Every structure is written in structure tokens, then in C-alpha cells.
Amino acid sequence: TITDELYTSVVKELSGIPEKIKKMLELNDRISELSRTFTYAHNFLYLGRGYNYPVALEGALKLKEISYIHAEGYPAAEMKHGPIALIDSDMPVVVVAPHDEMYKKVLSNIQEIKARRGKIIALVSKGDDTISKIADEVIEMPETLECLEPLIASIPLQLLAYHVAVCKGKDVDQPRNLAKSVTVE
């Protein structure tokens, strides 16, 4: 059960989410520039742990849907069971790495990727100075409660997918094979 203290903390933090989302949207131009660097890629890997594993799945899905680049979301804890074999200098890896309970483990994943010359795009907490020294590109996001991180982390990943697709000349408003595939019964 949720304690009164935790409930109060979550409610307070939720009230500040709109302002944090606004800060993320202000990164639009930076993410647009960053996306140009990665339009060459034919494959992307997205990694996350805990609450941020679904964020990695969503980021990969959006990139796939609108840019037609093969992208896979994977639990960072399982990276050594397959995806690590694919990592090289041509494989951009997006890692959701806020400074939370899983930080040290995600940092270890990032070091493994770097050892294989993978190109790392890391979503980190504002002020992170460890992953920022390792990753090729860093997108800082405001800190929040761990359970609310997906609300914030999904925004830059959607912007990245959008801008990569635009750079590739894709029609992001009418992705092929999706516009008419959703039906109502």
C-alpha cells in the first residue's frame, strides 16, 4: 500500500511535471541538430532499466514507425544476451540513464557499449558529469521521482524519432502501413 508520505510526494511532483516537460520541449532545436548525426543509421538499439525499460521500447517503436529505421528496445540488464554482439561504430545506442536506483548498473552498460565503439546517446539527469564524459551525445532531463521518469524521458525520444524521420524526408504525419492499419470493431 502507498503511504501518506509517498502519496504526498507523488502528488507534489506531479504538479511540477508540466514545467519539466516545458524544459524538455525547449531542447527541440538541440535534438533536431543531434538527429542529423544519426540519419545514416540502419539500426538503433534502445536500452533502459526498471521504469525506463518501457521508455526504451516506446522510443524504438516511434523511430521504427516514422523513420523506417530498424530499432529495438531492450532491457539493459539483458544486453549481454544478444544485442551486445551487434554493437559497433555504426550502431547508435540510446540509453535512458537518469540518476536513480539503477544508475550504476546503467553506467556499466554504457561502459560495455563504449568498449565496443558503439555511438551512445544518453538521456541523463541534469548535471550528470559521469555519463556525460563517456557518451557521444547527452540529453539532460530534469530530475523527478523514479516512478515519474517515463513521463519526462519519453519526450526527447519522441522528438529524436520525429527529427530523424524529417531529416530522412519521411512524411511523419502519414507513416506508411500505419495510417489505415488501425481499425475499430
N, C-alpha and C positions, 0 to 999 in steps of 0.2 A: 504494500500500500504506500501511497505517497504521503510524506509527512507534510505538516503545515508549513514548515520552513522551506522545504523543497518546492512546494506549490507556490509560495510567495515569491521565491527566487525565479521560478519559471515565468510567472505572470509578469513580474517586473522586467525580465529580459525580453519577453515577447513584445512588450510595449516599445522597446527600443529597436526592434527589428527593422521597421520602415526606414529609420535613419541609417542603419548599417547597410541596408540594400541600396539606398541612395548613394552611399560611398562606393559600393561595388559598381554601380552603373556609371559613376564618374571615371571608372577605369576603361570605359568603352574604347576610347582612342588608343590607349596603350595596348589593349588586347587586339585591336584592329591591326596595329603595326606588327605585333608579335605573330599574328596569323599568317602574314605574308612569308615569314620564315619557314613555315611548315606546309605550304601548299604542295611541295614536291612529294610529300609522303604518300605512300600507297597503303600503309598500315599504321595504326596507332594502338598503344596499349594504355589503359586507364587503370590505376590502382588506388585502392582505398581500404582502410581497416575500420572495423566497428561500424558506427553510424555512417561513416563515409564510404563504405563499400557500395551501397545503393547509389550514392552520388557518382561514383566511378562508372557504374552501369549506365546511369542516365546520360552522363557526358559522352560515353561511347555511342550510345543509341542515337543521340542528337547528331553527332558528327556523321555517323553512317547514313542517317535518314536524309540529311540535306546536302552533304558534300559528296556522297557516294564513295567515301574512303572507308576501307575495311577498318573497323575499330572494335576492340574487345575490352570490356570491363572485367576486372579480375580481382579477387580478394588478395591484397598484398601479402597476406600470410601464406598464400599458396603459390606465390610467384615462382618458387623453385621447382614446382611440379609441372613444368611445361613451358610457360611463357618466357622464362629466363633464357631458353635456348634460341629464342627469336630476336633477342635484344642485340643490336649492333648500332653503328653510327647512323644508319638510315631509319632507325625505329624511334620515333618520338614516344616518350612515355610521360603521361600526365599523372602526377601523384598528388592526391589530396592529403596534405600533411600539416594540419593545424597543430598547435602546441597543446595537445590533450593527452589523455592517458596512454594512447598508442604511439606517441611521438618517437620514442627511442627505437621502437620496432620499425616504424616507417623510415626513420633515418637509416637504419641498417639496410632496408630495401633499396633506398636511394644510393647508398654506397655500392651495393651489388650491381645496380644499373650502370653507375658511373664506371665501375671496373670493366664493364663490357662496352664502353664508349657509347652507351645509349644517350640520346638527347632528352634531357629532363626538363619538363615544365612542371613546376611545383606550386601548388596553392598552399601558402603558409600563413600563419598568424602574423599580424602586423608587428614589425620589429624583429622578426626571426633573423638571427645572424649566423646560424649554423648551416641550415639547408641552403640559405642564400649564397653561401660560398661554394657550394657543390653544384647546385642546379644550373642549367644553361639559362633558364628563364624563370622568373619568380613573379607570382601574382599574390600580393598581400591582401588578406581579408581581415576584417575586424574580429576580435575575439568575442565569443559568446559561450553560452553553456554548451557542453559537448552534445547534448541531445538536440540542440537547435542548429548546429553547424551545417547540416544539409540545406537548410533554408538559405543560407548565405553562399555556401560553396557551389551550389548548382548554377548560380547566376553567371559567374565568369566562364564556366564550362559551356553554357548555352551561347554566350557571346563568342567564345572561341569557335564553336561549331558554325555559328552564323557567319563570322568573318572569313573563315577558311572557305566556306561554300561560295560566298560573294567573290572572293579572290579567284576562285576557280571558274567563275562565270555561271554558276548554277542559279536556277530560279528557286529561291528559298521559300517563296510563297506557294509554290505548286510543286513539291517534290514528286519525282516520278514514282509511280507504283504506290503512292500513299494517298493521293488526293481522293481517289474513288474506292480505296480498299476498305474503308470503314463503313460498315452498314448498320442500320438499325433494324432489329427484328420486331 
